[in-house]
Structures are given as structure tokens and as C-alpha cells.
């Protein structure tokens, strides 16, 4: 059961990806940039404060180096759209469906990021933090996660991906 209003009837997943990457380049961290791109491209009727919620999960959960912040942003975005707001117990089909989407994103990201990992420390260990190649890789991860979240949302909500229609 969806608890937010989605205004978009069609989106370009390439644009979702580019917007997330540009949002990162423009000053947001990975997690915030994913939330920003999903919120705006899908015209989700939630306040901008949801981006602030993502701030604490950026840079591998607040620089702890654990799970990739872009992946955190994707999981938060899926929860924002597909998550529940009432405590209906562990057998609630809606929460289990939502968790299956986050698991799908997690596994897909791990398989498609060319490093077979989701840990920020593992993904970035050969780089100087926040500079050059490190930043470019994180921008790419941000776009990658935003694209996959968009793909899941299009599929599950019946929203047209205009990239496929072209």
C-alpha cells in the first residue's frame, strides 16, 4: 500500500540517473542526491525535508564506512514510496513487499557496481576520500542506484519509462 502521492505518469530513467549525478555534483551527498532525484522526477508529494532525512545516511551512514550511501538513499526512497506507516506485524504483506524491493536493489547494486560489494570502505579503499576518482565513482554509484530505484518504481507502479518507448 502506497502512502504517498506520485504525480508522474512517465519518466526517463536516464534523466533520473543524470539528475542524481548532477545533484551530487551540485552539493548533495550520495544518499541525498538519490532522494532528490527520485522525489522530483516522480513528482512525489512529500516535503523537501525527506532529503534532510537522507543526510544522516550519506557517505556510508555518516562516514562510518558501512553500507554505500547511494544504496542507503535508494532503500530510503523505496521505503518512502512502498513502506508502511502502521504497525501491522511481521507478516504484513506490504512491508514484506517493500523489503523485497530493497533486497532486489541491494543485490542488483552489488552485482552491477564492478566491485561486488556494498560496503563504502570496500568500494572506496583505493581512493583519497572525496577527491578525483573517488568522487567520480561515488557520483556514478549515485546515478546507478537512482536508475534502479526508478526502474523498480516504474515496474511496480505502472509508470512508463520513456527511454523504452523511444
Rosetta blueprint (number, residue, H / E / L):
1 X L
2 X L
3 X L
4 X L
5 X L
6 X E
7 X L
8 X L
9 X L
10 X E
11 X E
12 X L
13 X H
14 X H
15 X H
16 X H
17 X H
18 X H
19 X H
20 X H
21 X H
22 X H
23 X H
24 X H
25 X H
26 X L
27 X L
28 X L
29 X L
30 X H
31 X H
32 X H
33 X H
34 X H
35 X H
36 X H
37 X H
38 X H
39 X H
40 X H
41 X H
42 X L
43 X L
44 X E
45 X L
46 X L
47 X L
48 X L
49 X H
50 X H
51 X H
52 X H
53 X H
54 X H
55 X H
56 X L
57 X L
58 X H
59 X H
60 X H
61 X H
62 X H
63 X H
64 X L
65 X L
66 X L
67 X E
68 X L
69 X H
70 X H
71 X H
72 X H
73 X H
74 X H
75 X H
76 X H
77 X H
78 X H
79 X H
80 X H
81 X H
82 X H
83 X L
84 X L
85 X L
86 X L
87 X L
88 X L
89 X L
90 X L
91 X L
92 X L
93 X H
94 X H
95 X H
96 X H
97 X H
98 X H
99 X H
100 X H
101 X H
102 X H
103 X H
104 X H
105 X H
106 X H
107 X H
108 X H
109 X H
110 X H
111 X H
112 X H
113 X L
114 X L
115 X L
116 X L
117 X L
118 X L
119 X E
120 X H
121 X H
122 X H
123 X H
124 X H
125 X L
126 X L
127 X L
128 X L
129 X L
130 X L
131 X L
132 X H
133 X H
134 X H
135 X H
136 X H
137 X H
138 X H
139 X H
140 X H
141 X H
142 X H
143 X H
144 X H
145 X H
146 X H
147 X H
148 X H
149 X H
150 X H
151 X H
152 X H
153 X H
154 X H
155 X H
156 X H
157 X H
158 X L
159 X L
160 X E
161 X E
162 X H
163 X H
164 X H
165 X H
166 X L
